[in-house]
């Protein structure tokens, strides 16, 4: 009966559905884009790996300028610190180090500006996000020990400087220094619009020889499990505090970094935006609910005669109430279903046009249907209650 009643007034039904459709469509599109972005960021931000961490002079999570100034006074981490941790840390399976700067990279008449130049140990490609090569091989220990002018280049450098050439064995100019390419890495793509492939990796000893050894380094550690990672962090903390003679009642003058920290920062930065967008999108649902209530009131007025006849032949007040509640719920559920379909289509179109990832969250589909039906019931209560309280004699007289 509900569907038949709605079908009898197609244009009015469509216009009533429009508010619900737009509201659900917007929410589904927003949730799909944000869920896809979350999945993408969590995957790409796991560059330390589940069992890996690094130790650095500065904390990644800065709270104030004053805190940064205090961290500037900390001692630099050095290769000697790395070697000490490598010797004494029982739970540290691999210990490497890295340091970076940026330079212009050239090959013949082609150049690439602001390329990340990373000085690394020969085992760093095994720590964190494992670096896979398209061509060539990784750095060898003797290259690090003897400060060889060799490098492994990222996919952006390879594509821009060697679009039609095999880069292996060729020499590039990094700043004022020349390096021979021994490896070219596979592409990792972008994260939050920033390329992960615009880099040149060189031996850390070569980096310090050419760019100075007074820069602080990051010490990178790989462990066998997450449980061992926590134990390794405590070992590293003890080793560094002992070496630096830090009293027990003073804080560390170094910081630990893990993928979880980066993800937590991302979550805290985007949670507010996520709920704000959902709240704004929900306004369309509120407007749609109000439209449903108004249309149902009009429907009650138009069908007073029908209500009177139904009551006259034995329909109870609760029967009339449920009739109009089911009609309102059906109306909003149909709008919600259409909104879900259009929302996913819109999310895919946005993904194709902007490269923003999207993901289908089954929970959001269920929630959208439940919410849209609930809106119909909530905003349909008043019209349905008004219809159920009509006096059958007055209803029949009004209808005539």
C-alpha positions in Angstrom: 0.0 0.0 0.0 2.9 2.4 0.8 4.6 1.8 -2.5 1.3 2.1 -4.4 0.6 5.4 -2.7 4.1 6.7 -3.4 3.9 5.6 -7.1 0.6 7.4 -7.5 2.4 10.7 -7.0 5.7 10.2 -8.9 6.9 13.8 -9.2 6.1 14.6 -5.6 7.7 11.4 -4.4 10.9 12.2 -6.4 11.1 15.8 -5.0 10.6 14.4 -1.5 13.3 11.8 -2.1 15.8 14.5 -3.3 16.7 15.8 0.1 17.4 12.2 1.4 19.3 11.3 -1.8 21.6 14.3 -1.6 22.2 13.8 2.1 23.1 10.1 1.9 25.0 10.6 -1.4 27.2 13.3 0.2 27.9 11.2 3.3 28.7 8.0 1.4 31.0 9.9 -1.0 32.8 11.6 1.9 33.1 8.4 3.9 34.4 6.5 0.9 37.0 9.1 0.1 38.1 9.4 3.7 38.2 5.6 4.2 40.2 5.1 1.0 42.6 7.9 2.1 43.0 6.4 5.5 43.8 2.9 4.1 46.2 4.5 1.6 48.0 6.6 4.3 48.2 3.8 6.8 49.8 1.5 4.2 52.2 4.2 2.9 53.1 5.5 6.4 54.2 2.2 7.6 57.7 2.9 6.3 59.3 1.9 9.5 57.7 -1.5 9.5 55.8 -3.1 12.4 59.1 -4.2 14.1 61.3 -1.2 13.3 62.0 2.1 14.9 64.5 4.9 14.7 66.3 7.1 17.2 66.9 10.8 16.4 67.9 14.1 18.0 64.5 15.7 17.3 61.1 14.5 18.2 58.7 14.2 15.3 55.9 15.4 17.5 56.6 19.0 18.2 54.3 20.9 20.6 55.9 24.4 20.6 58.8 26.6 19.4 60.2 26.5 23.0 60.4 22.7 22.8 62.2 22.8 19.5 64.7 25.3 20.9 65.3 22.9 23.8 65.9 20.0 21.4 68.4 22.1 19.5 70.6 21.9 22.6 70.7 18.1 22.5 73.9 16.3 21.5 74.0 15.0 17.9 73.7 11.3 17.3 76.9 9.9 15.6 78.1 6.8 13.9 79.9 5.9 17.1 76.5 5.8 18.8 75.2 3.5 16.1 78.2 1.2 16.5 77.8 1.1 20.2 74.1 0.1 19.9 75.0 -2.5 17.2 77.5 -4.1 19.7 75.5 -4.0 22.9 71.8 -4.2 22.0 70.8 -7.9 22.2 67.3 -7.4 20.8 68.4 -5.3 17.9 68.7 -7.6 14.9 69.8 -4.9 12.4 71.2 -1.5 13.2 71.8 1.1 10.5 71.9 4.9 10.2 70.8 7.6 7.8 71.3 11.3 7.3 69.9 13.5 4.5 70.1 16.8 2.7 68.8 18.0 -0.7 70.7 18.9 -3.9 70.1 19.4 -7.6 70.9 16.2 -9.6 72.2 16.4 -13.2 72.8 14.1 -16.1 74.1 15.7 -19.2 71.6 18.6 -20.0 68.9 17.2 -17.7 68.5 18.2 -14.1 66.2 17.6 -11.2 65.9 20.1 -8.3 65.5 19.5 -4.6 66.3 15.8 -4.7 66.7 14.1 -1.3 70.3 13.0 -0.9 70.4 10.2 1.7 73.5 8.9 3.3 72.8 5.4 4.5 74.5 2.3 5.8 74.7 -0.8 3.5 71.9 -2.6 5.5 69.4 0.3 5.6 67.4 -1.0 2.7 66.4 -4.0 4.9 65.1 -1.8 7.8 61.6 -0.3 7.7 60.0 -0.2 4.3 62.2 -2.6 2.3 63.6 -1.0 -0.8 63.2 -3.1 -3.9 65.3 -2.5 -7.0 64.3 -2.4 -10.6 67.9 -2.6 -11.9 71.3 -3.2 -10.4 72.2 -4.0 -6.8 72.3 -2.4 -3.3 75.4 -0.9 -1.7 78.0 -3.3 -0.4 79.8 -3.1 2.9 83.1 -2.4 1.3 81.5 0.6 -0.5 80.5 2.0 2.8 83.9 1.1 4.5 85.9 2.9 1.7 83.5 5.8 1.0 82.9 4.9 -2.6 81.1 7.5 -4.8 78.3 5.2 -5.7 74.5 5.6 -5.5 71.1 4.0 -5.8 68.5 6.3 -7.4 64.7 6.5 -6.9 62.2 6.0 -9.6 61.6 9.7 -10.2 65.3 10.4 -10.8 65.5 7.4 -13.1 62.4 8.4 -15.1 63.4 12.0 -15.4 67.1 11.7 -16.2 67.1 8.4 -18.0 63.7 8.1 -19.7 65.1 5.9 -22.5 68.4 4.6 -21.0 69.5 2.0 -18.5 71.0 4.1 -15.7 73.2 1.4 -14.3 76.9 2.3 -14.6 76.3 5.9 -15.6 77.6 8.9 -13.7 75.4 11.7 -12.3 76.3 15.0 -10.7 74.9 15.5 -7.3 75.6 19.1 -6.3 79.3 19.4 -7.0 80.1 15.7 -6.7 79.9 12.8 -9.2 78.4 9.4 -8.4 78.2 6.2 -10.3 74.8 4.5 -10.3 74.8 0.9 -9.1 71.0 0.5 -8.6 67.6 1.9 -9.5 64.7 1.4 -7.2 61.1 0.5 -8.0 58.5 3.2 -7.7 56.7 3.7 -4.4 54.3 6.4 -5.5 53.1 9.5 -3.6 51.9 10.0 -0.1 49.7 13.0 0.7 50.8 14.5 -2.6 54.6 14.1 -1.9 56.7 11.8 -4.0 58.6 8.9 -2.2 60.8 8.3 -5.2 62.8 11.6 -5.6 66.0 10.5 -3.8 69.6 9.4 -4.3 71.0 7.0 -1.7 74.8 7.1 -1.1 77.0 5.4 1.5 76.8 7.3 4.8 80.6 7.6 5.0 80.7 9.1 1.5 77.9 11.6 2.6 79.9 12.7 5.7 83.1 13.0 3.6 81.5 15.2 1.0 78.9 17.1 3.1 80.4 17.1 6.5 80.3 14.8 9.5 78.8 17.3 12.0 75.2 16.6 11.1 73.2 14.5 13.5 72.1 11.1 12.1 69.1 8.9 12.7 69.8 5.4 14.0 67.5 2.8 12.5 66.7 -0.5 14.2 65.0 -3.7 13.0 63.9 -6.3 15.5 62.3 -9.8 15.1 58.9 -8.9 16.6 56.9 -6.1 18.2 57.5 -7.5 21.6 61.3 -7.4 21.0 60.9 -3.9 19.6 59.8 -2.6 23.0 62.6 -4.4 24.7 65.1 -3.1 22.1 63.9 0.5 22.7 64.6 0.1 26.4 68.0 -1.4 25.7 68.9 1.5 23.3 67.6 4.0 25.9 69.9 2.5 28.5 72.9 2.4 26.2 72.5 6.0 25.1 71.7 7.4 28.6 74.7 5.6 30.0 77.0 6.8 27.3 75.8 10.4 27.7 75.9 10.2 31.6 72.2 11.4 31.9 71.1 11.3 35.5 68.1 9.0 36.3 65.8 12.0 37.1 66.4 13.8 33.8 64.5 13.1 30.6 66.1 11.5 27.4 68.0 13.9 25.1 66.9 11.8 22.1 63.6 10.6 20.6 62.1 7.4 19.3 60.0 7.3 16.2 57.8 4.5 14.9 55.1 4.1 12.2 52.4 4.2 14.9 53.5 7.7 15.9 53.1 8.9 12.4 49.7 7.3 12.0 48.5 8.7 15.3 49.5 12.2 14.2 47.6 11.7 11.0 44.6 10.5 12.9 44.6 13.4 15.3 45.0 15.8 12.4 42.1 14.4 10.3 39.6 13.2 12.9 38.2 16.7 13.4 38.0 17.3 9.7 36.2 14.0 9.2 33.5 14.7 11.7 33.1 18.3 10.5 32.5 17.0 7.0 30.0 14.4 8.2 28.2 17.0 10.3 27.9 19.4 7.3 26.7 16.5 5.1 24.1 15.6 7.7 22.4 18.9 7.3 21.1 17.7 4.0 19.6 14.7 5.7 17.9 17.0 8.3 16.4 19.1 5.5 15.3 15.9 3.7 13.6 14.7 6.9 11.7 18.0 7.3 10.6 17.7 3.7 9.4 14.1 4.3 7.4 15.4 7.3 5.8 18.2 5.3 4.9 15.9 2.4 3.4 13.3 4.8 1.3 16.1 6.4 0.0 17.0 2.9 -0.6 13.3 2.2 -2.7 13.0 5.5 -4.8 16.0 4.5 -5.4 14.6 1.0 -6.4 11.2 2.3 -8.7 12.1 5.1 -11.6 10.4 3.4 -9.5 7.2 2.9 -8.6 7.3 6.6 -12.2 7.7 7.6 -13.3 4.8 5.5 -10.6 2.5 6.9 -11.5 3.4 10.5 -15.2 2.9 9.7 -14.6 -0.7 8.5 -12.6 -1.6 11.6 -9.0 -0.2 11.3 -7.6 0.7 14.7 -5.6 3.8 15.4 -2.4 1.8 15.6 -3.1 0.4 12.1 -3.4 4.0 10.7 -0.3 5.0 12.6 1.8 2.1 11.2 0.4 2.7 7.7 1.8 6.2 7.5 5.0 5.3 9.4 5.8 2.5 7.0 5.1 4.9 4.1 7.5 7.5 5.5 10.2 4.8 6.2 9.7 3.3 2.7 10.1 6.8 1.2 13.3 7.6 3.0 14.7 4.1 2.6 14.3 4.3 -1.2 16.0 7.7 -1.1 18.8 6.3 1.0 19.4 3.3 -1.4 19.5 5.7 -4.4 21.9 8.0 -2.4 24.2 5.1 -1.5 24.5 4.0 -5.2 25.1 7.6 -6.4 27.5 8.2 -3.5 29.8 5.4 -4.5 29.6 6.5 -8.2 30.5 10.0 -7.2 33.4 8.7 -5.0 34.8 6.7 -8.0 34.4 9.8 -10.3 36.3 12.0 -7.8 39.0 9.3 -7.4 39.4 9.1 -11.2 39.6 12.8 -11.6 41.8 13.7 -8.6 43.8 10.5 -7.8 42.2 10.5 -4.3 41.7 6.9 -3.3 38.3 5.6 -2.3 37.2 2.5 -0.5 33.8 0.8 0.0 33.1 0.4 3.7 30.2 -2.2 4.2 29.4 -0.7 7.6 28.7 2.7 6.0 26.1 1.1 3.7 24.3 -0.5 6.6 24.5 2.7 8.7 23.2 4.8 5.7 20.2 2.5 5.2 19.4 2.5 8.9 19.8 6.2 9.3 17.6 7.0 6.3 14.9 4.7 7.5 15.1 6.2 11.0 14.8 9.7 9.6 11.6 8.6 7.8 10.2 7.1 11.0 11.3 10.0 13.2 9.9 12.7 10.9 6.9 10.6 10.0 5.7 10.2 13.6 3.9 13.5 13.8 2.0 13.1 10.6 1.2 9.5 11.3 0.1 10.3 14.9 -2.1 13.1 13.5 -3.7 10.7 11.0 -4.4 8.1 13.7 -6.1 10.6 16.0 -8.6 11.7 13.4 -12.2 11.1 14.3 -13.7 8.7 11.7 -17.0 10.6 11.5 -15.3 14.0 11.0 -12.9 12.4 8.6 -15.7 11.0 6.4 -17.6 14.3 6.6 -14.4 16.3 5.6 -13.8 13.9 2.8 -17.3 14.3 1.4 
